[in-house]
Amino acid sequence: MRILVTGSAGFIGSFTAARLMEDGHEVVGVDNLNDYYDVGLKNDRNERLKSLFPSYAFERMSIADYGALDGLFRSSGFEYVINLAAQAGVRYSITNPLTYGESNLSGFLNVLECCRRHGVRHLVFASSSSVYGLNARVPFSVHDNVDHPVSLYAATKKSNELLAHCYAHLYGIPTTGLRFFTVYGPWGRPDMAYFLFTRAILEGRPIDVFNNGDMERDFTYIDDIVEGVCRTLWRVPSADPAWSAESPDPATSSAPYRIYNIGNNNPVRLTRFIKVIEEALGRKAKINFLPMQPGDVKRTCADIDDLVRDAGYAPATALEKGIGEFVRWYKEYYRIDV
């Protein structure tokens, strides 16, 4: 199959592209290589893909550039599309809200329109656990209402789900949204807590721990995320015959549309998370406890019943194994001999 992966130089995108090519598919990757975080890391991910898979085709392009994106669709004949391109970062969105409109809103709309115009069989797109916002019912279920986001990033992801449903309803384009829960692992994003904590501990600097450590996250290893992406890609949704307009289920529809959580279904307290990193590094952290930050939520936990039922899969990588893999990669990549 010929598949487009947007955001292919990103963390999840690069692993997804690799997995698809390992499985024998033809992948075209798109990324604008912006400087939200270290461009060198993005380039290295991309070079790694090129070295492992000579057939990998890459286009440096912004999905916000409709003309360029439409031209690529026209010349490439994609059958499936995985949209992982986005401006990431909950906290960054609070201080830089306008940045999120171009990629997360205009860019995603361009992807949807190109899928419509060029007859794509299935669009899978990244949503986020952040859409649950003020919802306090745990575990977070795809069948719950998510109309109260607490960050601009979350609001754009919720908007993506709404736009995708419109295209599924109006034009019959099968779309599947995946709500990722706190993804971690080798080649990860330098702005994420596990990356920041590891760097600070190795450099002997204190780490900032918000809400005095009274937080829980459903940390999900990168391989588990990619497995979920690939399994749902081949499960093209159709209209749900049981869906009712009188009691509408947000996770399904009378249109070919589905939403799934992909998370470990095992929330970990932040203090334990730090302890696992300390053990992997063989060093103790100096902790600077701080109040809760705007845009944060106290706890995340994924209800994955629908994923298990439909895709036959449940993430299961233990935190100790995943953090161990990350620390090994980090030391090798940054040439740290400790």
BANU-293001 format. One record per residue (C-alpha): x, y, z; residue number from 1. Coordinates in Angstrom, 2 decimals. Example, Ala and Ser with C-alpha at 12.3 -4.5 7.8 and 13.67 -1.06 7.14 Angstrom:
<recs>
+---------+---------+---------+-----+
!      px !      py !      pz ! num !
+---------+---------+---------+-----+
!   12.30 !   -4.50 !    7.80 !   1 !
!   13.67 !   -1.06 !    7.14 !   2 !
+---------+---------+---------+-----+
</recs>
This chain:
<recs>
+---------+---------+---------+-----+
!      px !      py !      pz ! num !
+---------+---------+---------+-----+
!    0.00 !    0.00 !    0.00 !   1 !
!    1.08 !    3.59 !   -0.63 !   2 !
!    0.72 !    5.57 !    2.58 !   3 !
!    1.28 !    9.21 !    3.49 !   4 !
!    2.59 !    9.89 !    7.00 !   5 !
!    2.57 !   13.56 !    7.94 !   6 !
!    4.89 !   14.63 !   10.74 !   7 !
!    7.24 !   11.83 !    9.73 !   8 !
!   10.30 !   13.47 !   11.30 !   9 !
!    8.45 !   13.71 !   14.60 !  10 !
!    8.57 !   11.23 !   17.44 !  11 !
!    5.46 !    9.16 !   16.71 !  12 !
!    5.62 !    9.81 !   12.97 !  13 !
!    9.14 !    8.43 !   12.51 !  14 !
!    8.33 !    5.22 !   14.41 !  15 !
!    5.06 !    4.79 !   12.51 !  16 !
!    6.76 !    5.24 !    9.15 !  17 !
!    9.42 !    2.71 !   10.11 !  18 !
!    6.87 !    0.13 !   11.18 !  19 !
!    4.88 !    0.49 !    7.97 !  20 !
!    7.99 !    0.07 !    5.84 !  21 !
!    9.06 !   -2.94 !    7.91 !  22 !
!    5.69 !   -4.42 !    7.00 !  23 !
!    6.42 !   -3.89 !    3.30 !  24 !
!    4.40 !   -0.74 !    2.58 !  25 !
!    5.49 !    2.24 !    0.53 !  26 !
!    5.68 !    5.37 !    2.67 !  27 !
!    5.95 !    9.03 !    1.76 !  28 !
!    6.79 !   11.25 !    4.70 !  29 !
!    6.01 !   14.95 !    5.08 !  30 !
!    7.35 !   17.31 !    7.73 !  31 !
!    8.07 !   21.04 !    7.90 !  32 !
!   11.01 !   20.48 !   10.31 !  33 !
!   10.08 !   23.50 !   12.41 !  34 !
!   12.18 !   24.67 !   15.34 !  35 !
!    9.72 !   24.09 !   18.19 !  36 !
!   12.43 !   21.77 !   19.49 !  37 !
!   15.87 !   20.65 !   18.28 !  38 !
!   15.77 !   20.43 !   14.48 !  39 !
!   18.91 !   18.30 !   14.62 !  40 !
!   16.97 !   15.55 !   16.39 !  41 !
!   14.26 !   15.70 !   13.72 !  42 !
!   16.85 !   15.50 !   10.96 !  43 !
!   18.53 !   12.55 !   12.67 !  44 !
!   15.23 !   10.69 !   12.90 !  45 !
!   14.72 !   11.35 !    9.21 !  46 !
!   18.22 !   10.24 !    8.26 !  47 !
!   17.73 !    7.07 !   10.29 !  48 !
!   14.63 !    6.27 !    8.25 !  49 !
!   16.49 !    6.89 !    5.00 !  50 !
!   19.38 !    4.67 !    6.04 !  51 !
!   17.14 !    1.81 !    7.18 !  52 !
!   14.69 !    2.05 !    4.28 !  53 !
!   16.14 !    3.23 !    0.94 !  54 !
!   12.61 !    3.36 !   -0.51 !  55 !
!   11.53 !    6.01 !    2.01 !  56 !
!   10.48 !    9.21 !    0.22 !  57 !
!   10.52 !   12.48 !    2.15 !  58 !
!    9.11 !   15.90 !    1.29 !  59 !
!    9.89 !   18.93 !    3.42 !  60 !
!    6.52 !   20.63 !    3.40 !  61 !
!    3.98 !   22.26 !    5.69 !  62 !
!    0.50 !   20.77 !    5.64 !  63 !
!   -0.69 !   24.38 !    5.92 !  64 !
!    0.49 !   24.86 !    2.32 !  65 !
!   -2.57 !   23.55 !    0.48 !  66 !
!   -1.14 !   23.93 !   -3.02 !  67 !
!    1.97 !   21.88 !   -2.23 !  68 !
!   -0.02 !   19.24 !   -0.33 !  69 !
!   -2.61 !   18.89 !   -3.08 !  70 !
!    0.16 !   18.52 !   -5.64 !  71 !
!    1.73 !   15.73 !   -3.60 !  72 !
!   -1.60 !   13.90 !   -3.32 !  73 !
!   -2.17 !   14.30 !   -7.06 !  74 !
!    1.22 !   12.88 !   -8.00 !  75 !
!    1.41 !   10.11 !   -5.41 !  76 !
!   -1.98 !    8.37 !   -5.37 !  77 !
!   -2.13 !    7.70 !   -1.64 !  78 !
!   -4.54 !    4.98 !   -0.52 !  79 !
!   -4.17 !    5.64 !    3.20 !  80 !
!   -3.17 !    8.72 !    5.19 !  81 !
!   -1.89 !    9.00 !    8.76 !  82 !
!   -1.88 !   12.59 !    9.99 !  83 !
!    0.62 !   13.03 !   12.83 !  84 !
!    1.72 !   16.56 !   11.93 !  85 !
!    0.79 !   19.13 !   14.56 !  86 !
!    2.15 !   21.89 !   16.71 !  87 !
!    2.61 !   20.01 !   19.97 !  88 !
!    2.77 !   21.18 !   23.56 !  89 !
!    0.05 !   21.95 !   26.10 !  90 !
!    1.96 !   24.62 !   28.01 !  91 !
!    3.41 !   26.22 !   24.87 !  92 !
!   -0.11 !   26.65 !   23.52 !  93 !
!   -1.06 !   28.80 !   26.49 !  94 !
!    1.61 !   31.41 !   25.73 !  95 !
!    1.66 !   31.01 !   21.93 !  96 !
!   -1.96 !   30.32 !   20.91 !  97 !
!   -1.75 !   31.70 !   17.36 !  98 !
!    0.96 !   29.17 !   16.48 !  99 !
!   -1.60 !   26.38 !   16.77 ! 100 !
!   -4.03 !   27.71 !   14.19 ! 101 !
!   -1.81 !   27.17 !   11.15 ! 102 !
!   -0.85 !   23.52 !   11.56 ! 103 !
!   -3.50 !   22.08 !   13.85 ! 104 !
!   -6.52 !   23.78 !   12.28 ! 105 !
!   -5.76 !   25.04 !    8.75 ! 106 !
!   -3.27 !   22.26 !    8.12 ! 107 !
!   -5.63 !   19.51 !    9.22 ! 108 !
!   -8.44 !   20.96 !    7.13 ! 109 !
!   -6.07 !   20.82 !    4.13 ! 110 !
!   -5.38 !   17.15 !    4.83 ! 111 !
!   -9.11 !   16.40 !    5.00 ! 112 !
!   -9.78 !   18.26 !    1.76 ! 113 !
!   -6.96 !   16.46 !   -0.05 ! 114 !
!   -8.32 !   13.12 !    1.19 ! 115 !
!  -11.74 !   14.09 !   -0.21 ! 116 !
!  -10.45 !   15.25 !   -3.57 ! 117 !
!   -8.16 !   12.29 !   -4.12 ! 118 !
!  -10.27 !    9.34 !   -2.95 ! 119 !
!   -8.27 !    8.20 !    0.10 ! 120 !
!   -9.63 !    4.97 !    1.59 ! 121 !
!   -9.00 !    5.86 !    5.24 ! 122 !
!   -7.61 !    8.79 !    7.23 ! 123 !
!   -6.19 !    8.08 !   10.68 ! 124 !
!   -5.30 !   11.16 !   12.69 ! 125 !
!   -3.72 !   11.97 !   16.02 ! 126 !
!   -5.95 !   13.40 !   18.68 ! 127 !
!   -4.89 !   13.63 !   22.32 ! 128 !
!   -5.85 !   12.67 !   25.86 ! 129 !
!   -5.80 !   16.41 !   26.56 ! 130 !
!   -9.28 !   16.71 !   25.00 ! 131 !
!  -10.74 !   15.28 !   28.24 ! 132 !
!   -9.97 !   18.62 !   29.91 ! 133 !
!  -12.15 !   19.23 !   32.98 ! 134 !
!  -13.63 !   15.73 !   32.82 ! 135 !
!  -12.92 !   14.08 !   36.18 ! 136 !
!  -14.46 !   10.67 !   35.51 ! 137 !
!  -11.74 !    8.03 !   35.25 ! 138 !
!  -10.81 !    6.06 !   33.33 ! 139 !
!  -11.34 !    8.50 !   30.46 ! 140 !
!  -13.82 !    6.96 !   28.05 ! 141 !
!  -14.32 !    7.78 !   24.38 ! 142 !
!  -18.03 !    7.66 !   25.13 ! 143 !
!  -17.79 !   10.63 !   27.53 ! 144 !
!  -18.46 !   14.23 !   26.57 ! 145 !
!  -15.27 !   16.25 !   25.96 ! 146 !
!  -16.53 !   19.79 !   25.51 ! 147 !
!  -14.46 !   21.48 !   28.23 ! 148 !
!  -10.77 !   21.65 !   27.17 ! 149 !
!   -8.32 !   23.53 !   29.41 ! 150 !
!   -5.61 !   24.38 !   26.85 ! 151 !
!   -5.50 !   25.77 !   23.32 ! 152 !
!   -3.72 !   22.61 !   22.20 ! 153 !
!   -6.58 !   20.46 !   23.50 ! 154 !
!   -9.13 !   22.72 !   21.82 ! 155 !
!   -7.41 !   22.27 !   18.44 ! 156 !
!   -7.41 !   18.50 !   18.88 ! 157 !
!  -11.11 !   18.49 !   19.72 ! 158 !
!  -11.62 !   20.67 !   16.63 ! 159 !
!   -9.82 !   18.03 !   14.54 ! 160 !
!  -12.29 !   15.41 !   15.71 ! 161 !
!  -15.23 !   17.65 !   14.78 ! 162 !
!  -13.81 !   18.47 !   11.35 ! 163 !
!  -13.11 !   14.79 !   10.67 ! 164 !
!  -16.66 !   13.87 !   11.59 ! 165 !
!  -18.02 !   16.51 !    9.21 ! 166 !
!  -15.97 !   15.10 !    6.33 ! 167 !
!  -17.06 !   11.56 !    7.20 ! 168 !
!  -20.71 !   12.65 !    7.34 ! 169 !
!  -20.77 !   14.93 !    4.29 ! 170 !
!  -18.41 !   13.10 !    1.94 ! 171 !
!  -18.28 !    9.53 !    3.27 ! 172 !
!  -14.55 !    9.66 !    4.00 ! 173 !
!  -13.68 !    7.04 !    6.64 ! 174 !
!  -11.84 !    8.78 !    9.49 ! 175 !
!  -10.43 !    7.46 !   12.76 ! 176 !
!   -9.13 !    9.67 !   15.57 ! 177 !
!   -6.66 !    8.32 !   18.11 ! 178 !
!   -6.35 !    9.93 !   21.53 ! 179 !
!   -2.75 !    9.31 !   22.59 ! 180 !
!   -1.87 !    9.22 !   26.29 ! 181 !
!    1.55 !   10.62 !   27.38 ! 182 !
!    3.83 !    8.93 !   24.86 ! 183 !
!    7.45 !    8.23 !   25.82 ! 184 !
!   10.45 !    6.29 !   24.58 ! 185 !
!   13.71 !    6.54 !   22.58 ! 186 !
!   13.97 !    9.38 !   20.05 ! 187 !
!   11.29 !   11.24 !   22.03 ! 188 !
!   10.50 !   14.93 !   22.31 ! 189 !
!   12.94 !   17.05 !   24.37 ! 190 !
!   10.09 !   19.12 !   25.83 ! 191 !
!    8.48 !   16.11 !   27.54 ! 192 !
!    8.91 !   15.54 !   31.29 ! 193 !
!   10.87 !   12.27 !   31.09 ! 194 !
!   13.37 !   13.88 !   28.68 ! 195 !
!   13.71 !   17.04 !   30.77 ! 196 !
!   14.07 !   15.05 !   34.00 ! 197 !
!   16.74 !   12.76 !   32.54 ! 198 !
!   18.79 !   15.67 !   31.21 ! 199 !
!   18.56 !   17.63 !   34.46 ! 200 !
!   19.45 !   14.66 !   36.68 ! 201 !
!   22.52 !   13.82 !   34.56 ! 202 !
!   23.60 !   17.47 !   34.67 ! 203 !
!   23.05 !   17.75 !   38.41 ! 204 !
!   20.27 !   20.33 !   38.11 ! 205 !
!   16.96 !   20.26 !   39.99 ! 206 !
!   13.81 !   19.11 !   38.21 ! 207 !
!   10.55 !   21.07 !   38.34 ! 208 !
!    7.69 !   18.92 !   39.61 ! 209 !
!    4.26 !   20.53 !   39.40 ! 210 !
!    1.32 !   20.25 !   41.82 ! 211 !
!    3.90 !   19.13 !   44.40 ! 212 !
!    4.09 !   15.77 !   42.66 ! 213 !
!    0.42 !   14.99 !   43.23 ! 214 !
!   -0.27 !   14.01 !   39.63 ! 215 !
!   -0.79 !   10.78 !   37.72 ! 216 !
!   -0.22 !   10.05 !   34.04 ! 217 !
!   -1.05 !    7.08 !   31.84 ! 218 !
!    2.45 !    6.78 !   30.36 ! 219 !
!    2.37 !    4.83 !   27.08 ! 220 !
!    5.46 !    3.45 !   25.36 ! 221 !
!    6.08 !    4.41 !   21.74 ! 222 !
!    5.92 !    0.83 !   20.40 ! 223 !
!    2.47 !    0.41 !   21.95 ! 224 !
!    1.27 !    3.63 !   20.33 ! 225 !
!    2.56 !    2.57 !   16.90 ! 226 !
!    0.96 !   -0.86 !   17.21 ! 227 !
!   -2.36 !    0.83 !   17.89 ! 228 !
!   -1.94 !    3.21 !   14.94 ! 229 !
!   -1.16 !    0.39 !   12.52 ! 230 !
!   -3.96 !   -1.87 !   13.73 ! 231 !
!   -6.58 !    0.84 !   13.43 ! 232 !
!   -5.28 !    1.90 !   10.00 ! 233 !
!   -6.42 !   -1.37 !    8.44 ! 234 !
!   -9.75 !   -1.32 !   10.28 ! 235 !
!  -11.65 !    1.08 !    8.03 ! 236 !
!  -14.73 !    2.35 !    9.89 ! 237 !
!  -18.24 !    2.18 !    8.58 ! 238 !
!  -21.48 !    3.66 !    9.86 ! 239 !
!  -22.50 !    2.28 !   13.25 ! 240 !
!  -25.99 !    0.77 !   12.82 ! 241 !
!  -26.61 !    1.06 !   16.57 ! 242 !
!  -25.85 !    4.79 !   16.70 ! 243 !
!  -28.80 !    6.88 !   17.82 ! 244 !
!  -29.35 !   10.58 !   17.19 ! 245 !
!  -31.52 !   10.67 !   20.32 ! 246 !
!  -28.66 !    9.49 !   22.54 ! 247 !
!  -25.56 !   10.20 !   20.42 ! 248 !
!  -22.37 !    8.32 !   21.24 ! 249 !
!  -19.31 !   10.62 !   20.72 ! 250 !
!  -17.09 !    7.65 !   19.81 ! 251 !
!  -19.10 !    6.42 !   16.81 ! 252 !
!  -21.56 !    7.82 !   14.31 ! 253 !
!  -24.03 !    7.22 !   11.52 ! 254 !
!  -21.01 !    8.24 !    9.41 ! 255 !
!  -17.81 !    6.18 !    8.89 ! 256 !
!  -16.08 !    7.66 !   11.95 ! 257 !
!  -14.45 !    6.26 !   15.09 ! 258 !
!  -12.52 !    7.53 !   18.10 ! 259 !
!  -10.18 !    5.35 !   20.19 ! 260 !
!   -8.00 !    5.88 !   23.24 ! 261 !
!   -4.48 !    4.48 !   23.06 ! 262 !
!   -3.03 !    4.37 !   26.55 ! 263 !
!   -1.52 !    1.95 !   29.00 ! 264 !
!   -4.67 !    1.90 !   31.18 ! 265 !
!   -2.37 !    2.11 !   34.22 ! 266 !
!   -1.83 !    5.62 !   35.63 ! 267 !
!    1.47 !    6.16 !   37.44 ! 268 !
!    2.03 !    8.72 !   40.17 ! 269 !
!    4.63 !   11.31 !   39.16 ! 270 !
!    6.81 !   10.56 !   42.20 ! 271 !
!    7.03 !    6.89 !   41.15 ! 272 !
!    7.79 !    7.93 !   37.58 ! 273 !
!   10.75 !    9.98 !   38.85 ! 274 !
!   11.94 !    7.05 !   40.97 ! 275 !
!   11.97 !    4.77 !   37.91 ! 276 !
!   14.11 !    7.33 !   36.04 ! 277 !
!   16.45 !    7.62 !   39.03 ! 278 !
!   16.89 !    3.85 !   39.13 ! 279 !
!   17.59 !    3.67 !   35.39 ! 280 !
!   20.18 !    6.46 !   35.70 ! 281 !
!   21.67 !    5.34 !   38.99 ! 282 !
!   21.33 !    8.89 !   40.31 ! 283 !
!   19.00 !   10.77 !   42.63 ! 284 !
!   16.97 !   13.76 !   41.46 ! 285 !
!   17.00 !   17.16 !   43.12 ! 286 !
!   13.34 !   18.12 !   43.17 ! 287 !
!   11.84 !   21.60 !   43.01 ! 288 !
!    8.15 !   21.26 !   43.90 ! 289 !
!    5.87 !   23.82 !   42.23 ! 290 !
!    2.13 !   24.56 !   42.10 ! 291 !
!   -0.19 !   23.22 !   39.41 ! 292 !
!    0.34 !   24.88 !   36.02 ! 293 !
!   -2.45 !   26.33 !   33.85 ! 294 !
!   -3.61 !   23.80 !   31.26 ! 295 !
!   -2.58 !   20.76 !   33.32 ! 296 !
!   -4.90 !   18.08 !   34.65 ! 297 !
!   -4.30 !   16.07 !   37.80 ! 298 !
!   -4.81 !   12.59 !   36.41 ! 299 !
!   -5.12 !   10.78 !   33.10 ! 300 !
!   -6.16 !    7.19 !   32.55 ! 301 !
!   -7.31 !    5.58 !   29.31 ! 302 !
!  -10.33 !    3.34 !   29.02 ! 303 !
!   -9.22 !    1.11 !   26.15 ! 304 !
!  -12.16 !   -1.30 !   25.99 ! 305 !
!  -13.10 !   -0.19 !   22.47 ! 306 !
!   -9.52 !   -0.55 !   21.22 ! 307 !
!   -9.29 !   -4.06 !   22.68 ! 308 !
!  -12.65 !   -5.05 !   21.21 ! 309 !
!  -12.10 !   -3.66 !   17.71 ! 310 !
!   -8.33 !   -3.92 !   17.22 ! 311 !
!   -7.63 !   -6.89 !   19.48 ! 312 !
!   -4.84 !   -5.04 !   21.18 ! 313 !
!   -3.95 !   -3.52 !   24.55 ! 314 !
!   -0.72 !   -1.58 !   25.30 ! 315 !
!    1.28 !   -3.45 !   27.93 ! 316 !
!    4.90 !   -2.21 !   28.10 ! 317 !
!    5.99 !   -1.85 !   31.72 ! 318 !
!    7.26 !    1.59 !   32.72 ! 319 !
!   10.58 !    0.17 !   33.94 ! 320 !
!   11.25 !   -1.45 !   30.56 ! 321 !
!   10.24 !    1.64 !   28.57 ! 322 !
!   12.26 !    4.09 !   30.66 ! 323 !
!   15.22 !    1.72 !   30.54 ! 324 !
!   15.08 !    1.75 !   26.73 ! 325 !
!   14.86 !    5.53 !   26.69 ! 326 !
!   17.82 !    6.00 !   29.05 ! 327 !
!   19.97 !    3.61 !   26.97 ! 328 !
!   19.12 !    5.55 !   23.83 ! 329 !
!   19.68 !    8.91 !   25.52 ! 330 !
!   23.18 !    8.00 !   26.70 ! 331 !
!   24.13 !    6.62 !   23.31 ! 332 !
!   22.65 !    9.51 !   21.30 ! 333 !
!   24.19 !   12.22 !   23.47 ! 334 !
!   27.41 !   10.23 !   24.03 ! 335 !
!   27.18 !   10.18 !   27.80 ! 336 !
!   29.46 !    7.64 !   29.44 ! 337 !
!   28.09 !    7.23 !   32.97 ! 338 !
+---------+---------+---------+-----+
</recs>
